Structures are given as C-alpha cells and as structure tokens.
Amino acid sequence: MKIGAVYAYSAVVFASIGLGATLPMIPVLGRNLGASYAELGYIGTATYIPYILATLIYTRIADRLSRLRMFIAAMICNTITLTSLSTVNSVTSLVATVAFQGMAQGLYWASSETFILSRSPENRLTSASRFVFLTSLGFFLGPAAGGFATEFLGFGALFIMAASAFLTGGILLILHATRMSQTPKLEPKVPKTEPKVSGRTFLPALIMIVSPYMVLSVALSILPGYLRSFGTSSAQIGTMYAIFFAARLLGSLSSSRLSRLGERKTLLAASTLMTVAFLGIASSQETLLMTPLMALLGLGLGASIPIAMHATTKAFPDGRLGAAMGAFETVYGATSAITPFIAGLLAETIAPTAPYFLIGLVSLVAIASVLSRKSVSPVH
C-alpha cells in the first residue's frame, strides 16, 4: 500500500474516532443540561440543516477543486467546531454550537467519501465498503473511549480529545499533500456543462439512502437519551455503541461479498435486522438485552450503506464523483434533520418507545417497496 493511501486512510480513522466519541455523548450532554426528548430532536435537526447546506455547496463545487484540499479543510473545520463544543453550558448554546459542527461534519463526510472512492474508480463498491470499514473502525474505538472520558474527565475533555483526533488526521493529510505536489495532478477534468443525472437509477438509490439513515439518525440522536432514562451509565452507553460500531464494521466488511448473492437479498436482510433490533429495543429496558440488539442494528447498517453509496455513484456520469457524494450526503443530512425531530415528538407525545416501533417498520417497508421494482439493478 502506498504511503499516501496510508495517510488518507489513517485520517479517516482518526476523524471517525473523534466523531464516534462525541456523537453518542451529545444527547447525553443535552439530557444533563435538562433537554426534553423533543429538545433532543431539535438538537439533531439543528445539526443537520446546516449539514445539508454544506453538502449542497460541496455538490456544486467539489469536482472543480482539489479533492485533497477540500478534505484538509474539512478536518480543520471540525477541529475548530469540536473545540468550541467544550464551552457549552446550556441547551441553547448546545443547539447553536452543534449547528456549526453540523456544517463541518457535512463537509467532512462528503469530501472524505469522494477522496477515498476516487482512489479505486474501477470498483467503487469495494471502495465504499473500505470507507465504511474505516469509519466503523474509528466508531468502534471512539464510543467506549468517549464514554469513559466523559465519566471520569467530563464533557470538556471529551470534546478537546475529539478535536485533537481531527487535528492529527489533518496533519497526516497535509503530509500527503506535500508528497502529491511532486506528482502530476490526478483530479479528473469535468466538463463545464451540467451533468445529467439518471432519475431511474437515482430514485431507488434515494430510498436506499433514506431507509438506513432514518435508523442511524434515531440511534445517534434519541436512543442515547432513552438509554440514560432508565439508569444506563455513560460508560455503559459508550460500551454499547462500541459494540454497535464493531458490528457495523463487520457488516461493511461483508457488504461487497454478500452483494454478489444479489443486491435485493442483501438489502432486504440488512433492513430486516435493523427492524428486528428496533422492535426489540422498544420492547425491553434491560441493559443486557440492549447489547445484542445494538449489534444487530450495526450489522444491518454496515451491510446496507456501502450498497447505497455505490447505487448513488451509478446515477451520476463519470467525473462527477464529488457531485454524487455531495448528493448522497445531502439526502443523508435531510434524513437526519427530519427524522430526529419526528422521533422526538413521537417519544414526547406518544411514548418513549414509539420512534423505534414506527421508524423500524417504515424503514423495512421502504426498502421492500424499492426492491420490488425491476429498475433496481444488481451490483457489479
């Protein structure tokens, strides 16, 4: 493996450790500051509306600028916004700060996905699986570390540690950039005319993105607060999410292999796992039972997301990988902005378990409906 690839892959792992340590703890911080379930939903929405804005801008400019420089800029932005999270002391200040962090996250995910997928244009499903694997590795290491850091050092230390992880990744990318400056530019030339996107292939891809990310957004925004409500400690929550992301890692490793058996079968099996997990979470408040359910949830997500990424790239013409990943993250951001708000209202007005019943079933029905269409082609 070339040293440049090692720098880039390491940067993704460091960034994922930082995000994995902080994302499950932000709802816990919100609860500690007195946020209701509805306000936890507002926090999720406040994160992802700016996220959408950042990814929309990225979609327009990504393929005309250096992918590596955009990646470096994203790492620096996240370093700044995570540092600022260490100063919040109220629900209002938390909502305001996560809005800026959402923009930085949007830029990070779109730019990192574009850069990693561009390394192997001949097999982007493998590249997508590799990216989700690297992300899952960081998210496996991050939550337990974040939970214990929060338990013993406090939230301020947690966010400073996460910012340091992004800074380390940014430095590695800068080292990569100095090596690349001595070689010919590998960025593809993009025609000035607007790309034509295939609606017939993008619409099924849209459902493939929305379905798992509905589940993921609830798992990251509402579920930690729900776990906290029946006595689960920060360390236990961190451990559960470490298991969740370990299972997601395993799912991502198997995604490209399983897809050879058929995209439909793989996606349907993955969606079934996520729905079963959510129904189980809604039916029990036993901490020990939550652990295997979180593993099922992670396994389903890990298997489905690389296929959704690959389906998105197929809807865009060659040379517009940045636009494809920007669109992918825009849909993810919109899903993550709307779903926590709805889930928070369901938990507040119906029952704390309502989001897991309803969203788990909706996700499965959505995937089943899109897979029934003949236009969904197998992954090659």
N, C-alpha and C positions, 0 to 999 in steps of 0.2 A: 504494500500500500504506500502511495506517495506521501511525503511529509505534509504537503498542502492539504490532502484529504484528512490526515490525522488532526491537523489544526481545526479544520471545519467541523469534523465530527465531534471533537472534544468541546468545541464552542457550544454545539447543540446540547451536549450532555450537561455542561456547566449551567447553561441557561435553564434547562429543564429541572435541574436540582433546585435552582433558585425559585422557579415558579412552583415546583412540587412542594417545596417547604412552606410557601406563603399562601397559595390559593385555598387549601382547606382551612387555614387558620384565620383568614379574613372574616368568614361568617362567625367564627368563634369569638374573634375580637368584637364584631358587631353585637353579639349577644352579651358579652361582658360590658359593653358600653350602654346596654339597655335596649337594643333594637328588637322590635317585634318580628314575627315571621314575615309580615308584609314589608317591613323595612329591610329585611334581608333580601327580599325580592327587588326592592328599589336599588340596593347596593349592586346586585347583579346587573340590573338594567343600566345603572349609571356607569358601569364598567364597559358594557358592550355597545352602547350607542356611539360613544367616541371611537370604539374599536371599528365599527362599521365605517365611520368617516375616514379613518386611517387606511383601511383596506381599499376603499373606493378610490382614494387618491393614488394608492400604490398601483391599483389596476391600470390607471391611466398612464403612469409614468415609468413603470417598472422595466419594460422591455427597451426603453431608450436610455437607461442609465446603467452604471456598473452594478451588477448583482451583489458583488462582494462589498462594495462601498455602502450599499443600502443595508446589508446585513450588519456591517460595523456600526452604522448609525443607529440601528435598532438596539444593538447591545448597549450603546452609550445612553440612549434614551431610557432604557429600563433600569440602568444603574442609577440614574438621577431620580426616577419616579419611585423606585423601591426605597431609596434613602429617605425621600420625603414622607413615605408611609410610617416611618418610625416616629414621626412627630404628632400623629393624630391623637386627639383626646376626647372626641365626641362623635356621635353618629353623623352629624352634619359634616364635620371635617373629614370623616372617613369617606362619605359619599363623594365629596369634592375631589379628594386625592385619588380615589380609585378611577375617577373619570380620566385623569391624565395617565394613570397607569394603564388604562384600557387602550388608549391611543398607542402607547409604547408597545403593549402586547400585540396589537394588530399588526404593527409594522414588523415586529419580530417574527411572528408566525408566517406571514406572507413572504418575507424576504428569506428566511431560513429554508422554508419549503422549496422556494424557487431555486435557491442556490444548490441545495442537495439534489433535487430532481434533475437539474441541468447537468450534473456530473455523469449521468448514465442515460443519455437520450434514447438508447436502443432498447431499454427495458425499464420503463418508468414505474411499473407496478413493483418491481424489485426495489427501485429507489424509494418509492413511497413506503414500502414495508420496512426498509432500512431506516428511513427517517422516523417512522412511528416507533421502531425498536429503540433508537437512540433517545427519543423523547421519553419513552416508557422507562428506560434505564434510569434516566435522571429523575423522573417522577417516582420511581421505586425507591431511590436513595433519599429523595428530598422530604417526603411527608414525615417519616419517623424522626429524622433529624430536626425538622421544623417543630414537631410536637414536643420533643424533649427540650429543645432550645426555648420554646415558649414556656414550658412548665418550670424550668429552672432559671432562665435568664430574663424572660419577659418578651413582650412583642417587639420592643425597640431593637433588641439584639437580633431577633429573628430577621427583621427587615434589612438590617445592616449586613448580616451574613448573606442574605439573598442578593443584595446589591453587589457584594464582593464577588459572588459567583459570576454574575453578568460581566463585571469588570474584567475578571480573569479570562472569560471567553472572548471579550472584545480585544484584549491584548493578543491572544492567540490569532485572531483574525487579522489584526494589523501585521503580525509577523508573516502570516500567509500572504498578505497584500504586498509586502516588500519582496517576497520571492516571485510573485506573479508579475511584478513590474518589469522584471528582466526577461519575460517571455511574451510572445505575441498575444494580443487580446483574443479571448475565446468567446466573447459575448456574441450572440447571433445578430445579424443585421435585420432590422424589422422594417418592412415597407411602410411608407407614410400613410397609406390608405388604411381605413378602419378594418379590423379583422371581421370576418363573417363567422358567427358562432352558430353551430348546428343546434337548433331548438329541439330536434327529435332526439338527440343524444344528451342535451343538457338538462331537459326536464326530468328524465329518470335520475340523472346524476344529482339534481336538486333534491329529490326525495331521499336519495341515499345519504346526502349530507345532513339534511334536517333530522332524520329519524334518530341516528345515534347521538347527535349533538343535543337533541332535546333531553335525552337521558343524561348525558355528561354534564350539561349545564345545571340540572337539578341536583346531580350528585355532588357538584362542587359548590353550589350556592345555598341550597336549602338543607340538604342531608346532614352536613356537619352540625348545624344548629339543632336539628331534630335529635341527633345522637346525644348532643350535650344536654338536651331537655330531660332525659331520663338517667342522668348521672354518669355518663361516659366521660372520662377524663381527657385532657388534651393529649396526653401520651398515648392513651388507647385509641383515640381518633387518628392520631398520626400513624400508629401501627396498622390500623385498618386500611388507611389509604396507601400505605406502603404495600400491603398485600394486594389491594385493588390495582395498583400500577404494575406490580410484579405479574399479575395475571394478564394485564393489558400487554405487557412486554411479550409474554408467551403467545398471546393471540396474534400480535404483529409478526412474530417470527413465523407463525404457521400460515399467515394470510395468503401469501403468494403460492404456497404449495397447495393449500386447500382449494384455491380458486381454480386449479387445474381440473378439479372434480366438477366445476360449474359455479359460476358467479351466483346464480339463483340459490343453489343449495347452501352455499357458504353464507350468504347474507341472511337467508331465512333462519338458518341455525343460529347465527350470531344474534339476530333480533329476538329469537325465542329465549335464548339465555338471558338477555337483558330484561325481558318482560318477566320471566320467572323470578329473577333476582329482585326486581322492584316489588312484585306481588308478595314475595317473602318478607322484604323489609317492612312493607305496610302491615304485615300480619303479626309481627313479633317485636318486642322490645328487649330481647335477650342479647346481650353483648356478644356472647359466644356464637350464637347463630348468625349474627351480622357478618362475622368474618368470612365464612364460606360464601355467603350471598354477595359480598363485595368482590370476592374472587370471580364468581360467575359474571358479575357486571363488567369487570375489567376484561375478562376473556372475550366476551361478546364485542365490546368496543374495539379491542385490539385487532380483531379479525375483520371488522367491517370498515373501519376508517381508511386503511390503505386502498381498498377497492373503490371507495367513494372518491378519493383523491385521483386515482387513475381514471375513473369514469369522467371526471371533470376535465382532465387534460385532453381526453379524446374528443371533447366537444369544441376545442379551440384549435385553430390552424397551427402548423409548425412555426416556431419562432415567437409564439405568444404565450410561453410558459408562465411568465410573470403575470400576465393578464388572467390566465387560468387559475393560478394560485391566489391572486387577489380576489377573483370572483368566489373561489372556494371559501376563503376566509371571510368575505363579506356575508355570504349565506350563513356561515358558522356564527358570525357576530350577531346577525339579525336573530337567529335562533336563540342565541344565548342572552340577547337583550329582552326578548319577548317571553321566553319560557320561564325564567325565574320570577318575573312579575306575576304571571298567571299562577305559577306554583305557590308563590307566597300568598296570594289571595285565596287559593283553594285551601291551603293549610290554615289560614286565619279564619275563614268564614264557614268552612265545612268541617274539616278535621285535619290534624297534623299529618295523617297518613294518606289523605286524598290525592296529593300530587303523584304518589308512587303507583297507586291503583290506576289512575286515569292516563297519565303520560306513558306508563309502561304499555298499556293496551293500545293507545293511539300510535305509538312507535311501531308496534308489531303490525297493526292493520295497514299503516302507511307503506311499510316495506312489502307486505304481501300484495298490496294493490299494484305497486310499480313492477313487481316481478311477474305479475300476471300478463304484462304487456309483451307482445312479441318483439317490440323495438329494443328491449334490453339485450345487448349482445354479450357473448361470453368474453372473459378477459383472456388476452393472448400474452 
